Amino acid sequence: MKLTEVIEVLVEERGLDRQMVINAVVDGVRMAYSKKFPDLDITVRFNKRTGEPQVCAVKTVVATVQDEGEQVAG
């Protein structure tokens, strides 16, 4: 079962607000990634087109990378 299907079941069967369920999923994914990668600045968004959360590490674009965890060459 896909995540969007699980969300729909929760919305229909339990009468929950769809956006509230999506926010709970996004917060849970963000918390899990933050525990696994505590030094990274993580953002999570729910892609309604694919029905999946998108996880990104926020990095600074620099000419010369000195910290791969926080920087990317640009």
Long-range contacts (C-beta under 8 A, 24 or more apart in sequence): 2-51, 3-51, 3-52, 3-53, 4-51, 22-46, 25-53, 26-53, 29-53, 29-55, 30-55, 39-69, 39-70, 40-69, 40-70, 41-70
